[in-house]
């Protein structure tokens, strides 16, 4: 996403991404989310999450908070909205 320059501890990202999803036959389908701070010299990882999108592919929607972790500790949450549109 773009950087929320004045986001502080409560940044807001409102970007849309479109991905093609191939049928791999796998039961578990993961979307990895990583959140970084933008520092002067280096970007620093805040936290990460993995979301199984298999239910989104069958139900068509996902709309919920996802916990971010770093080194096994909870470090916050990010709100995700996903919509799946079948090309067939």
GIMO-V292871 format. One line per field, one symbol per residue. ss: DSSP state (~ for helix, > for strand, _ for the rest). psi: psi as a letter, one per 20 degrees, with the letter a starting at -180 (. if undefined). A space follows every 10 residues. Layout:
ss = ???
psi = ???
This chain:
ss = __________ __________ _________> >>>>>>>>__ __>>>>>>>> >>_~~~~~~_ >>>>>>>>>> __>>>>>>>> >>>_____
psi = rqpnhkhcim qppmqpqpqp oqoiiqgpop pppppqqorg hqpppgrqqp pojghhhhhi qpnrqpppqp kjqpjaqqpp pqppppi.
